[in-house]
Each structure stands twice: as C-alpha cells, then as structure tokens.
Amino acid sequence: APEGLVIYGNKIFYTEFKTGGIYRIPIGGGAALKLAQGNYPFRIVADKAHVYWTNEGTAGQVPSSGSVARFDYAKGGVVGVEVIGDAQETPRAVALDVDASGAATAIYWANFAEQGSIVRVDLTGATPGAPVTLAQGLGYPNGITVDADKVYWTNRSDGTVMALAKAAAPGEAPTTLATVQNAPGTIVTDATTIYWLNEGASNAPSGAVIKLPKAP
C-alpha cells in the first residue's frame, strides 16, 4: 500500500502505509532501498539531507500514537530515525520551508481530526525545535502548503480553505480564502495562484481542480 511520494534531485522517496517502510529508489528506476520504519506512514517530503514523513499511528488510540519523523539519508545508517513531534493525532499532510541551499528551515503538518490542528517545528537549530500549534479546532485539515509568507491548508469537513501568515502572533485567527468546497484535499501554490483538489463524493463524479489568485 504505497501512499506518499516525493522527488528530490535524482532520488524518489515513498512510504508504504501497510508495512510501515520508508524507501528510496533512483529516479531512473531500480531496486528500492528501505531507509527506515514508520507507524502507518502517510505523506512524505525531502530536502538535501533528510526525508521527513507523517506517521498516522492508530486512529482513536489514547494517548495519540501519531508522529512526525525524519531520517538523514545523506549520512545513511549513521543517524537513525529522529522524531520531530510525537503524540500527534492522525498527522497526514506535510510541507517544508526550504532555503536557497536546499535545506529545510521549518516543517508544517496537519493533524487530520475532528478538532484538527496545524503545527510547525523550526529546523534552523542544531536539533529540531518544539512543536508549535498555529491553528486548532479545525475540521479535518486535509492538505497543506507554504510559500514565502504564508501557510495554506484545506479543511475537509467544513469545506474551507484557509491561510495564516508564517509570522502571525500566537492565537491570531487564520483567514478563510474559500468556503462551500466539496471535501477539499491536496493543496499547492506558485508565485501567483493557489490550487487545490475537491475530492467530492465517492458515489458521484463530483470532484474538481480549483484555483484561486493570491491577493495582490
């Protein structure tokens, strides 16, 4: 059950949700190399040295068994799996802030839950910082992306798309960019536009690809 997929340079990284493996293969194909073991790993991202992923864990388990982790593939087996955030409730979507050198400066993820949250960890120090909750009480946040100024996400259950400045003060409310969306999921952005998928319903061809210009 391969689930998450990302390309960095000449490498492809992916997760196997069922067996828990984190794998790397050459972009031209070839044998898969298992890098690490996860706990129902879902989405995956990478920078020039690390591969990062969300572990959904077991839904409904108390305490929550979800987590976010990384593996230093540049050093290989010298450094094992490093947990960035533990006791997370069904973390799914994940995004990186990356500097001009290709190194991640922060990681963001969405906890997919009835009272879900958006979390950030600073990666500029010698070790990852503590998880900081940017927004909470969200309806199953289902996709996340960042640009130079903001973090954007979708909320599946209430059909909204939201944004929050990365420099927002603690407790600052996010801005709602769109409403009445049909189970919005994956979201991406470029310099001028935000794009997302409306997953729709499983019993009808009601999905869509949506775009919204960024505010000038």
Disulfide bonds with the S-S distance in Angstrom:
none
